[in-house]
Amino acid sequence: MVRRNKTNYIIQSVAHALDVLEQYFGEVDELGVTELSKRLKLHKNNVFRVLATLESRGYIEQNRATENYRLGIKCLHLGRRYIDHMGLVRQARPILADVARRCGESTFVAIMRRDRVVPLEAAEACERVVRIRPPLGEALPLHCTAVGKAHLAFDPEQQLRAGLPEQLERFTDRTIVDRAMLFEQLDSVARSGYSIESGEFFEDVAAVAVPIRDYTRSVVGSLAVAGPAYRIPSERISSELAPLILEAGRELSHRLGFNE
């Protein structure tokens, strides 16, 4: 029996609805029917039917003052349900809170999604007036974030490295854009067990991260501590934060069934 490509089964109207949710409302807060019609290259009547369907299920809501549309509360509920169903996040929550309390910095756990790394859950150091708020749900680059480097460095097949472009994207003056230089750093990360970023993606933000493994011994996520760069110098990383995050990473991996 010949297996058909799954793209042959795509329902176009469903695809249009997902385009609305994923692409266009991810860029701006609100959009009108006319603007969506132009972006989707669909007739206004078709766009209105898509919006009416999404609105009836709570995924889209209309701002009565502007008559534009925006994401609805159902999107949040669905996202939270996904997160709550993940064993990684459930097991990570108490560890995140403990690490944040002990070091006085924000902590978060992230996972790979395609060629990006996505923070899912965080704990903030509430006693700090100045603190980092991890960008939950935002797809972050691999080559210039501590959580991304943790995945790159501990990928046994090095498939993630192979997928990196020859010229890496620059986000700040400190971003490593040369693949050879990045790979040299990743080899050092693999030896030390933890990765570092310092103003490479967000200016004035520093972070330390470790990989998280499960019972299959695969890397299923990364755990990080992040804070203002002036509070996380290299001396503090080596003396305090690296040992703390390595210990937390081992504990979380153990809870997920990993045995060294």
Beta strands, then each sheet from edge to edge (+ up, - down):
strand 1: 60-62
strand 2: 69-71
strand 3: 106-113
strand 4: 116-123
strand 5: 195-198
strand 6: 205-213
strand 7: 219-228
sheet 1: 1+ 2-
sheet 2: 4+ 3- 7+ 6- 5+
end
